[in-house]
Amino acid sequence: MSERWTEKKLSAYRQQGDAEVDTLVAKVLPKSGSEAIGTFGYNEMLLLTDQLIKTPELSFIKGSKLSNHLNELPEDLVQYFEPMEAPDWVDQTKLEAGSTLWKQNTLMSLGVLYSASLPACYLLKNGISALYQSEKLREKQYIFQRIYETGIMLSTSMDPGGIVIIDDAEYDDEKLLLEALKNLDADSSWDLKDHSCQKTKDTSLVQLDQKQVQKEVERLRQQSKRYLWGKGYINAKKVRFLHSSMRYMLTQKNQCCPFNGKPNSYTDAISQDESPWDFDKLGCPINQEDLAYTLLTFGLLIPQGLKNWGIPVSRQEHEGFLHMWKVIGHTMGIHSELLTDNLEEAEQLYAMIQKSQASYSESGVVLTESLMGFLNEYLPPFPGFSEHLSTALIVSQLGKEQATKIISEENMKATFTFWRRPVFKIAGKVFKVFLHLRGKYYHRYKHLGGITANRIHEASEQLIQSWRSAYLRKPFFVPVNATQWVKKPGVDKKFTEKLRSWRRRLLNTIMISMALLAVSVFSLTTALPIWLFDGEIALKTCLGIAIVSWLLFYVLMNNWLPVIFSKRPQIQYEKEN
């Protein structure tokens, strides 16, 4: 076993936060200070970062509203959201592999997020679950907010273009050639004249050949700096600051303005909690070990979860996904020693942290029960099974031993009664075989598979948008009165029910479509064996079923789903974000 991590090293990381951003938070969020702008000022900066993504050129125009606003804010805060220099290990090819895996399996990846990644986080008794140890922090609305924001974070990071690499290259090949010649022949003087490199003073005996010069040119080209940017990058920086702000509120309770009135968000409630944080027992809130573990629940568990459900995932795709989250982890300030995109190392680190931290906690059970309530709003209605399907999904991912630490004994018994257990087992096997065949279908018929993947990816984006569009508060804000996560005017019980019905309609249409695809795939797969045993009529029957079911699937995917997208309930004056 690698000695890269030991229990002693990991224990030390439990006492470490994020020194760089913690220092920045301590400057800008307090009640007073020369650079303090409070939560209002910081949230204004978040709005400006959204504008920077859309129109970065406005920041360079003197006198533009964006430029003027940026000039009014603390320089350190503005610089915090600027592009970050990319480490040498960042690999564009791996990023694209990770993003492709996400795009081809977006809806299933969201399913793994809510049945594996988040439940795995709730196993950390002294980590994630400890943040909700106060009774008033366990209210359903607070937990749902974090669930929504996690989905948004995942989507913006993994979508193509979410994390982009900006090359600060020397685009003038002549200047690169001149620099290479100067490096290789330092005793002579070289200059650029009439679009060619010429010696102005020849005092060297060095004989240069073309291959040597070209090699030096390529070396210089590769030395150019690269920077991280994109919507996913900005959201990762927002989450990093939000983590530091929560750490500040939990440990420096008298330094920030408390929220007055009934809390409407998790961080509102934190500001009213006066109990001291137990560093000895819990470590630093949102510490480095907890952050590294949470990162692995995305980068490691989502591809693993897809494989658990039967979707073929190659090692290259899995490590590409891990690489994407390694880049995000670097952006979020996780120590380099806790970051890896090697599959075996990731599995080892995940297992080590889980071994020392995973255990039963009351908060973990409350969080998981709320998550299952969230899932039940989207899962199809099957009488006698619907309310237990979320439990079965979590068990299918985490295994029974781990699941019993975060799911009540009563719920486990009700889910796996003698008559439900075989139904879930058979359904799981059929589902797994279908997803495996679907994966093969995607790879063999790339064009047709691409149409399906793109449409389901679009459906997933619509679903995520429906989570956020009914609320006044924007994701990742540090909440105060004006930015509480409260519903917009017009978002009443009737509107909420319409939205829930639309989501079910969307998911049911996708399920019917995928069932038709399953029939088509199974019919094609069995056509040849059936022909060998039952003759030509059986072959034609199988092919006919395959063609008809595929055509119906195609119509639903490409004609009916867009109609459903257009009918998503929206309040009259809603602005798309």
Residue, then its C-alpha position, 0 to 999 in steps of 0.5 A: m500500500s502506498e505511503r502517500w497518506t497515513e492516518k496521522k497525516l490525514s488527522a492533521y488535515r482535519q485541523q486545516g481550513d483554507a488559509e488563503v481564502d479564510t484571510l480574505v473572508a476575514k477582511v471583507l465580511p466582518k461588521s467593520g474594517s477598512e476593507a469590509i464590505g459585508t455580505f451585500g458587497y460580496n454578493e454584488m461581486l458574485l453578480l459581477t462575476d456572472q457578467l464577467i463570464k458573459t462579457p469579459e471585454l467590458s472589464f477592459i473598457k474604461g468607464s463601463k458600468l462593469s469596470n466602475h463596479l469592479n473598481e469600487l470593490p476591494e482589489d483582493l476580492v476582485q483578484y480572487f475571481e480572476p483566471m488562475e494559473a493552471p498547474d503543469w499537470v492539467d491535461q486538456t484531453k483528460l478534461e474532455a474525456g471527463s466532460t464527454l462521460w458526463k454529457q453522455n450520461t447526465l441524467m444517470s450521473l445526477g441519479v448517482l449524485y443523489s443515491a451515492s455521492l451525497p449519502a456517502c457525504y452524510l456518513l461522515k459523522n464528524g464532517i458534513s453531518a456535524l454541520y447540521q448537528s443543531e436541531k434548527l439546521r435540520e429543517k427540510q428547506y435548508i437541506f434541499q438548498r444544499i441539494y439544489e446547489t450541489g446539482i448546479m455546481l456539478s452541472t456547470s463544472m462538467d458541461p463542455g466549456g465549464i472549465v476551460i484552459i486559456d493559453d497565454a502563448e506567443y502567437d508570433d512564430e517569428k518572435l519565438l524563433l528569435e528567442a530560440l536562436k538567442n537561447l542556443d547562440a547566446d554569444s551572437s546578436w540576433d535581431l528580427k529584420d524584414h520578417s526574418c531572423q538575422k545575426t547582427k553580430d557573429t562572435s560564436l562558433v556554434q553551429l545550429d541545425q534546423k531540428q535543434v532550433q525547432k526543438e527549442v521553439e517547441r520547448l518555448r511554446q510549451q512554456s507559455k502559461r495557461y489559465l483556468w476559466g469558465k462558468g464551472y471555474i467561477n462557481a468553484k471559486k464561489v463555493r470555496f468562498l462560501h465554505s470559508s464564510m461558513r467556517y468564519m460564521l461557525t468559529q468567529k460568531n461575534q465578528c459578523c452581523p447576525f441575521n435578524g428574524k426567522p432564518n430562511s437559509y442554512t447560513d442564516a441559521i448558522s449566524q444565529d447559532e451561538s454554541p461554540w465549535d468543538f475543534d478537538k472532536l470535529g476538527c476545523p469546520i469544512n476541513q481539508e480532509d472533509l473537502a478531499y473526501t467530498l471531492l472523491t464522492f464526485g470524481l470517484l463515485i459517479p463513474q463507479g456508480l454508473k458502472n454499478w448500474g451497468i453503464p460501461v465506463s473505461r479506465q480512461e473515462h473514469e480517470g478523465f472524470l477524476h482529473m476534472w475533479k482534481v482541477i476543481g479541487h485545486t481551484m477550491g483550495i484543496h491541498s495538492e497532497l490530497l488530490t489525485d486522478n489515479l484510480e487506485e490512489a483515489e480508491q485508497l484515499y476514499a477508503m482510508i477517510q471512510k474507515s476513520q470517519a464513517s459511522y452512524s449519526e442522528s444528523g446523517v440519518v436526518l440528512t439522508e431521510s430528507l434526501m430520499g424525500f427529495l428523490n421521491e418527488y421525481l421517481p415514478p409512482f409505483p404503488g407499494f414501491s415508490e416510497h421505498l425506491s430511493t432507499a433501494l437506490i442508495v443501497s444499490q450504490l453504497g451497499k447494505e453495511q454502509a447504508t444502515k448507518i444513514i438509513s433508519e432500521e424501520n425504513m430498511k425493513a420496510t424496503f426489503t420485506f420478503w415480497r419487495r426484495p425479489v422485485f427490486k432485485i429482478a428490476g435491478k438486474v434488468f435495468k443493469v443489463f439494459l444500461h450495459l446494452r445501451g452503452k454498447y449501442y452508444h459506442r457502436y452507433k455514435h451518431l444515434g447514440g449522440i442524438t439520445a445523449n444530447r437530448i437527455h443532457e438537455a432534459s437534465e439541464q431543464l430539470i436543474q433550471s427548474w430547481r433554481s428558477a423559483y427562488l429569489r436567492k442565487p446559488f452560492f450567495v452568502p445570505v442576508n435579508a436581500t438574498q435569502w433563499v425564499k420563493k419568488p412572489g407568485v411561487d405558491k402551492k399551486f405553482t409548486e404543484k405544477l412544477r412537480s407535475w412537469r418534472r414527473r411528466l419530463l422524467n416519465t417521458i424519458m423513462i418511456s423513451m428509454a423503455l422503447l429503446a430497451v425493447s429495440v436493443f433487446s429485440l436486435t440483440t436476440a434476433l439472430p439467436i431466435w432466427l437460428f432456433d425458430g426460423e425466418i418468421a421469428l427473425k422478421t418479428c424481432l426486427g419489426i419490433a426493434i424498428v417500430s419501438w426505435l421509431l417511437f423512441y425517436v419521435l418521443m426524444n426528438n419531437w415530444l421532449p422539446v414540447i415538454f421543455s417549452k411548457r416548463p411552468q414559469i412565473q410571468y416575470e421570471k428572468e432566465n439565469 
